[in-house]
């Protein structure tokens, strides 16, 4: 299994209504310290992917896309549809973080 497949497997496991950081995904995929690689891998996903890419956020609990962009608004909407709440643009890691 290659590194991208390992990352995809971890992302696939993130439950509905929960989020994980890029660093957490990297660590769980056996790639500690490769958070940026996780971001790069997620960026390459096809638009029609069924993988819940939107459940991966940065370590501060924020969406990494620039606020107001279509990508940001899409990710925020998908998370809110799963019950994830934002306060001042941030997700409470204590409330919504995936604890594996």
N, C-alpha and C positions, 0 to 999 in steps of 0.2 A: 504494500500500500504506500502511495507517495504522500508527501507532506500535505498537499492540497486535499487529498481524500481524508486524511486524519482530521484536518480542520473542519471539513464539511460534516464529518461524522459527529464531531463535538457540537457544532452549531445545530445540527438536526435534533440533538437531545435537549436543547434549551426548551423548557416547558412554556406553554402559553401563559402570558401575563408575567413573565420573568425576563430579566436581561442578564447578559454577561459582558464583561469587558474584553477588549481585544487581547489583553495580557492574560486574562483567565482562560480564554479559548486556546491561546498558544500553549499555556502551561498544561492544560488538560489534553492537548494533542501531542504532548511530549516534546514541545518546542519552546521551552522557557526562554524568555527574552526576545521572542519573535513577534511581538504585538503588531509591529508595522507590516510584517509579512502577512499576518492574518488580514489586516486591512486591505492590502494589495490583492490578496486572494479573493476577498469578498467583492472587491471592485470588478473582478473579471467574471462574475457570475452572469449568466444570460438573463435578460429581462424577464423571461417567463419562468424563472426558477421557482420551485416549490420550497426551497430551503428558507427557513425563517431568518434571513439575513438581518432583518430589521431589529432583531432582539440583541444585536451586538452593538454596544455603545462604548464611549471612551471611559477611562478610569475615573473621571470626575462625574460620571452619570449623565453625560450630555451626548446628544447626537453630534457626530463629527462633521456632517454636512454644514455648510454655511446657513445660518438661520434665514428663513424666508425663501430659500430656493425650493424648486419643485421636489428635489430629492429629500430635503429636510422635512418638508410638509408631508410627503408620502410616508416617511419613516415615523414621524410623530403620529400621524393618523392611524397607521397600522398598530402602533403600540397602544394608543388610547382606545382603539377598538377592542383590545385585549384587557382593558381595565388598568393599564399603567398610567399613573398620574404624573404630571409635570408641575413643578413649583419653580417659578422664575427660570424656566428653560432646563431644569435639571430633574432627574429621576432620583428618588430616594433609594440609594443602594441598600439601606437597611430594610426597606419595605419590599423591593422588587428584585433584588439580586438573586440570581440562581445559585443556590448552595448545593454543590455537588458532593 
